[in-house]
Every structure is written in C-alpha cells, then in structure tokens.
Amino acid sequence: MVKAEQLRRSLSGNEAVATAMMQINPDVVAAFPITPSTEVPQYFSSFVANGKCTTKFVPVESEHSAMSACIGASAAGGRVMTATSANGLGLMWEMLHIAAGDRCPIVVALVNRSMSPPLNIHNDHSDSMGARDTGWIQLYSENVQEAYDNFIQAVKIAENEEVMTPAMVCYDGFITSHSVENVFLMEDEVVRNFAGPNKRTNSGLLGDKNIAVGPMVLTNFSIEMKRQQLQGILNAKEVTLKVAKEYEELTGRKYGLFEEYRLDDAEIAMMIIGSSAGTAKKVADDLREKGIKAGVLKIRLFRPFPGNEIAEALKNVKAIAVMDKSEGMSGNGGPLFADTCASLYGKLEDKILMSYIYGLGGRDVRVEDLEKVYGDLQNALGTGNYEKYNYLSVRE
C-alpha cells in the first residue's frame, strides 16, 4: 500500500472527528446535541448541507431516539454513526444493549464528560466506563490526531464479519474536543477507499433475504446468543491490530492495543487512559533524566480488554500505578484497576499494584500530581509500605 498524501490542518477534536465522519460518508447519522459533543453533529450537518457528503442526517428529540434511529438504520443494512456525551449516553442506556445484542456495527463519537450528579460538563470517564459492560468496543484517544485516526479505523473494526459489534471512539471533553491542534488529514477519497464500501447493504432488513433482527429469545437460545456476542467483541482484538497495520501502511502512524512508552526497562510504571497520558509521558521523561526508570502504558483498546498482552508488557515492571478517571463505586478501585488486577492474577502476583482515582469532574491533572504518584511507587519499592487504594489531589 502506498502512503497517502496528507494535509496538515489546525482543528479541534470535534471538528476533526466530524471531518472523518464526512470523509467516510455513512448512510445515516442520527443525533441530539449535548455538551461537549454538540459540535460533532453541528459540523457534520453543515457538511451535508454543503454537499460534501450524501448522508441522511436525522435530527431527533433525544439521545434515546438518536440511538433508536441508528439501530433501525443499521438493522436495515446502513452504515450508521452518531455522537454523544455523559447523560446523553445514559439516556441511550437501553438502546446500547440492544445495538450490541442485535450486532449493529454503529460507530459513536463519545466525548467523555462526567455523569451527573453533581451537574458537571467537564471531563472524566464516568460515562464510557459506566457503559463498559454493554457489549460495545471502546477505543480511547490521547489527542486530536488519535481521535481522527481512531474514528476512521473503528468503522473497519466494527463492520468486520468476525466482529459485527458497535464501537465507541472516546476522547476527552474540552481537553481534546475543543482544543485546536495540528492534525494530518487524508483526502476524502482515500478515507472512503480505506473504509471500503458498506458490505451490509444487502444483508439487512432491506436486503435480498427475509431476516429477523432482535426477536424474542427465551431460555432455549438466550445464553448461546450472549456467548456468540462475546465472541464477536473478543474477535475485535485481532481485527483492531490488523486494521491498525493497514492504517500504518497508509499514513505512517502506528497504533496497537496500547502504547508502551519507555517501558522496556522500566521499574515503575503508570497505566493511564486518554489525554492525561501526555502529562504522564512528560513526567516519565523528567524522571529518566534523574536516572529513575519510569514508564507509561497508555490504554487504547479498553473493550475488549487486552489482559494477556498487558500482563506481558508489564512483566518486568516492579510497581504499577493504575489511573482511573472514573470511580467504580465498589471500594476496590476504578474499572481499569479491577480489570488489570483480574488480568495479572495468577501471572504477575509479585507486583506492587496501586489504584488512583483522579481528575473527576475535570479536576486539573498537573505534572506535579503525577510526579507524586511516581514518588509513591518509588517509596513502595523502597519500604514495601503503600496504600492500595488512593485518591489524587482531593480535599479529604
């Protein structure tokens, strides 16, 4: 594959994702506005109005209706997309399960925002983490470029015949959605060729054969259908790597299940998701200059969770801080910490593993905050004493 010509532009995360959506040219986009994702359908509707794509744009009266319309269009055989945030995702709750169970490969731009209450329009991961068990693929983005790239790749992952599972492309509200950064865009035709034609056109409700979508299933086949659904999302792991390799050949930008930053010889490391990974890398660089072997493991694919691969990546690390921008309300750390513990159990039980809840409701994540976390890891290594569950930068 020949590398594509790319145009350097300065765009916000929302505009970059809306541009990717336009370049893919889906059959249907149904959406309802909610801060901070409102700009995605706003930009996209202007692209439709200006003839830059042929998508049917459907404005609806609520997020529940948006996902319902998306499910109907996808079940009919269409390529379908939408965008939402926080309480909007909450209002879609019932339909998230239906979209996944009906194997509708819808792609959603999820602009991460704190769930109410208290009412807060700023960033954390309580919305997407709350939806982690709905059966959706979840890809997370550190910056504007990754949000654009992940959205394009998500279409090929979700629509793969071995997957057929909806996907959320997550990026941090305001921090990424409204920040303007330099981003490399491909030509419209290149993106559409990469996404490929919608192969489902003739296999949905409007296709050549009579089919049923979402029929009632009782005790006779319900558990088999759930097991089959699980297999689809598990298959997404291998497909994600395959699509990432194709994308690297096209753009030169490399993606995986996660990013290992200065992890080869790291003794202490931080697992983190989203925009805060950039701050963590800066702290790791500063510590390296002081002779401290610090590293970062940035999660890209959270669902399905790449547990075996994470265990392999962390096998030489002695102490690990797992950073959650969401409170799991279990008293046993956040969602990332829980999945990490389960993945390392029986494999790497000699590790020091510490949970940190941080950044809730948009609380600033500063270099000195993450320096403290690395300092805690060093102290744990030296003394063997540490708190397993921690809140970062909170007034107790």
N, C-alpha and C positions, 0 to 999 in steps of 0.2 A: 504494500500500500504506500502510495506517495504522500508525503506530508502536505497538508493543506495550507494554502495561503491564509494568513490570519491578519486581521485588522485590529490595531490597538485603539481602544476607546476608554474613556473615563465614565463609568456607570455606577449607579448604586446597585446593591444586591437585587432589589426588587425589579429594577429595570433590566438587569442582565438576565434574570430568570424569565421575565415576560418576553424578552427578546428570544431566548432559547425556545420558549413555547411557540412564538410566532414562526421561528425558523422550522420547527418540526411540523407545524401546520396540522394540528389534530382535527378530528371531525367535529367534536363538540367541546366547549368549555362552559360549564355552568358554575356561577359563583355569586357569593354575597359578601359585601365588604365588612372587614373588621380590622382594626389597628393591630399590628403594623403590616398586615399583608394586603391592605386595600389597594396599594399601588400596582400590584401584580395584575388583577383584572382591569384596573383603570388603564394602565399602559396597553394591555392586550386588547381591550375593546377599541382603543384608538388605532391599533394596527389593523384590526378587522375593518373598521370604518374607512381606513385609508387604502384598503385593497391590498395590504401586504400579505394577507393570508385569507383562505376561504373558509375558515372555521365558522360554525354556527355558534354564536355567543348567546348564552341564555342567562339573563339576569333573573334572579329568583327572590323570594321573600324571606328566606332564612338559610342558615347553613345546613339544616336537616334537609330542606328542599334541594339545596345545591348537590349534596351527595346522592339524594334520591334520583335526581335528574341524571347525574353522572352514571349511576348504576343502570338506569334504564337505557341510556345511550350505549354504554359498554356492552350490556347484555344483548343489545340489538346487533352488535358487531363493530361498533365505532371505536376509534382511538380517542380517549377522553382524558381531560385534565381539569384541575381546579386549584384554588389556593385558599388558605385559611390560617387562623392563629387561635391559640388559647381556648376561650369559651366557645368560639366558633367550632373548634374541633370537638369540644364537649357536647355541643348541640347535635353534632353528627354521630354521636356515640353508637346508637343503634345501627345506623347505616354503615359504619366502619366494619362491624362484624359481618353484615350482610354482603358488602362488597368483597370482603376477603373470602367468605364462605362460598359465594357464588363464582369465585375465581375471575373477577373482573379486574383486569390489569390497568386500573386507573392510576394516574400519577398526580400527586398532590404536592404543591409547594407549601410546606409548613413553616411559617415564620414564627420561631419559638418565642412564646410570651407566657408570663406567669398566669396560672389559673386563679380565678377568684374563689373565695375571698382571702385577704382583702383585695379590693379592686386595684389592679396594678397593670399598666400597659407595657411594662418593661420586661427585659429578657430573663428567663430561666428556662429549664427544660421540663417543667411540670406537665405541660400539655402532651408532648410526644412520649415522655416516659410513662405517663398515665395510660397511653394507648399502646404500650409495648406488647400487650397480650391479645391484641385484636386480630392478629394474623397478617399485619402489613410489614413489608420490607421497610427498614429505616436506614437511610443514608444521611450522614451528618457532614456539614461543610464548615471549614475554618474561615473562609473569606469569600469575596465576591467571585473570584475565578473558580473556586471549587463549587460554589452554588450553581454557576452556569454549566460547568462540566458535568457535575453530578446529575443535573436535571436531564441533560441530553442522554447520558448513559442509562438513566433509570428506565427510559422507555424500552430500550432493548432488553434490559434485565426482566422487567415486569411481563413483557409480552412473549418472552421465550416460551416455547411449547412445553418445556420441562418445568416451568415456573408458574406462569399464569396466576400471578399474585399482585395485588396493588402495592404501590410504593409511595412512601413519604420522603421527600427531599427536604431535610431540615437545615435551617440556618438561623442565626441568632437575630432576634428582633432588634431593630435600630442599630445595634452594633455592626451587623452585616447588611441588613435590609436597606438601611438608609445611608450608610457610609459610601462615599464615592471613591472607588479605587480604579487603578488601571487594570484593564481586563482584555484578554485577547479573544476576539470573536472570529468564528469561521464564517464563510459565505453561506447564505441561506441554502443554496442548492447542495453544498457539501454536508450541512447538517441533515437535510432531508434525505440525502442518499445514505448517510450513516444510520439514521433511524430506520430507514427502509420503508417499504410500503406496508400498509396495515393488512397483515395476512388473515385477520379475523373477519374481514368484511363479509365473507360468505359462510361463516361458521357460527354466526349469532342467530338471534331470533328472526332477523330479516334475511337469513341466508337460504341456501338451497334445500336444507332439510328441516323437518319439524323437530324442534327440541323443546325441553322444559328447563327453565332457569329458576332455581330456588324453590323446588317442590317441597311439600311436607314429607319429612322422613322421620319415622318413629324409631323404635328400638331395633328394627330389623337391619338398618344400614347406617345409622347415625354415627356410630363410633368409627366405622370404616371410612366414612366421608371425612371425618376430622383427621384421621390418620393420613389420608390422601392429601388433605390440605396442608398438613405439616410437611409432607414430603416435598410439596411444591416450594414452600419457603426455604426448606433445607437445601434444595437444589439451587437456590438463588446464590449461594456462596460461590460455587464453582462458576456459575454463569457470570457473576459480578467480576471475577478475575479474568474471564475470557473477554468480556466486553471492555474491561479496562485495558487489556493488552491491545485490542483493536484501536482503542482511543489513543493510546500512547503512540502507536504507529502513525496515526493520523495527525496528532498535534504535538507530540514530543513530551506531553505531560503524563507523568506516571502516577497511577493510583493502585491501591490494593485494598485489602480488608481493613488495614490500619496502616499508620505511618510510624516507622521506628526511627526516632531521632536521637543520634548519639547513644544508641542502646547497646552496641556490640560489646563494650567492656564496662558498661555502667554497673555500679554497685548499688546506687539508689536511683529510683525512677518514679515518675508520675504518670498515671493513666488519666486521660482527660478527653473531653469532647467539645468540639465547636471552636468559637473564636478565641477562647482563653488559651488554646494550645499555642498560639503565637507568643503570649506572655510567658508560658512555661518554657518554650524554646529559648527565649531571651535569658531567662534565669539559669537554665542549664548551661548556656554558653558562658555566662558570667562565672558560674561555679567551676567550669572546666578551666578557665584562666587561673583559678586559685588552686588547681590541682585536685579538685573534687570530681569524682567520676559520676556525674549526674546525667540522666537521660529522660526521654519522654516517649510514651506510647500514646499516640493520638488515634482514637477510635473513629473509623469512617463508617463501617457497617456494624450497626448495633443489633439489627434483626435481619436475618438470623444471627445469633451471637457466635462469633468465631472462637469458641473457647479453647479448642485444642491448639489452634495457631497462636493464640495469646499465651498459653502456657509455654509453648516452645520459645516464643520471643522473650519471655521473662525468666527463662530457666537459669540464667547466670546472675540475675539481679538479687541482691540480698534483702532489700527493704523497698516496699512499694506503697505509694500513697494513691488511693483511688478517689478521684474527684467527681462528686455528683452535684450538678446544678439542679437538683430535684430532691425533695425529702420523701423517702419511701413510706414514711409513717408506720414503720414496723418496729422501730427502735434498734434495728440491726443494720444501720447504714442505708445508703441510697441504692437505686436499681443497678447501677454499674458495679457497685461493690458486691451486691448479692450475686450477680451473675459471674463476677470474677472469682469470688470465693468458691462457687459451685464448680467452676472450670478448673481451678487449681487443686481442688480436693482430690487426694489420692495421687497427685502428680508432684506438686511442689509444696508440700506441707511444712517445709523448713523455713519458709519465707516470713518476714515481718510484713504484715498487711494492715494498713491503716485506712480508715474511711474518713473523708472530709466532705461535709455539706457546705457549699459555698455559693456566692453570687445570687442568692434568691431575690426575686423581685427587682433585679437589675443592680444589686449592690456591686460597686466597683471591685474589680479584681486587679489589684496592683502588683507590680513586681515584688514589692516588699512582703506582700501577703504570701505569694508562692515561695519566696525565699524562706519564710518561716516554716512552711511545710517541709521543704528540703532539710532545713535545720532540725526539725523534729525527727526526720528519718535518720539523719546522722547521729543524733543523740540516742535514738533507739538502738542503732547498731553498736554504739559505744557502751551503753549501760544495760541494754536488754529491757529497759523500762519504757513503757509507752501507753498512751490511751488508744484503744482500738477505734472508738467512735468519737469524732470531733466535728465541731462547727468552726468555720473560719471567719474571722472578722465579724463576730457577733457580740452585742452587748448583753451579757447574761443577767 
